[in-house]
Amino acid sequence: MRTAFVAAGAGAGLLASVLAANPASAEPRTQYYYASATVTVDTTRWDTPACPGGKRQFFTAKDANGVDIAYTYSNNKITCVTVAFKPRTLDRDCDFYFYVPKGHATANVRLRFATDRGIGDGTLINENPTDGWEYVRTARNVTDVWFTDANGQDSGQIGWGMDSVHGIKQVCRV
């Protein structure tokens, strides 16, 4: 049995801005959407060797940029924590970016995308050498984005943004 603990607003973020192109310009307009994180902890594994730490499977903090974040620890092949985002489902190509915290982010994250065509194998981001918005991929009709702490590593911190504009950023041309 899995019990969800919502640590930040769930669902698609609000339209942050629409940049109108100059009518004389050939550049398209761009829309920005943000999706915040929902964190789910597998309660069947609390305080077991698979998920040490009891109910505290993830932690909240501010990163060095002052952004509200959360982080957990790499757990090799066993999922204790799932972090999910609900982007806008749009029938046009959008670029997706993931916020990598400055601090508490030293491991790999495999972001998986569900679309109207199924679930892809995921995109791997090494958080250790970077921070801020990291490009993930271009996709259309994305319904869900998520990752888990089962990242194939035995150590490291997996970090993510927790507020309404530091989770997943979706940049779409109109």
Secondary structure as UniProt FT lines:
FT   STRAND          3..5
FT   STRAND          12..19
FT   TURN            23..24
FT   STRAND          30..35
FT   STRAND          38..41
FT   HELIX           43..45
FT   TURN            49..50
FT   TURN            52..55
FT   STRAND          59..62
FT   TURN            64..65
FT   STRAND          68..73
FT   TURN            76..77
FT   STRAND          81..85
FT   STRAND          94..100
FT   STRAND          108..115
FT   TURN            116..117
FT   STRAND          118..119
FT   STRAND          123..126
FT   TURN            128..129
FT   STRAND          132..139
FT   STRAND          142..148
FT   STRAND          157..161
FT   TURN            164..165
FT   STRAND          168..173
//
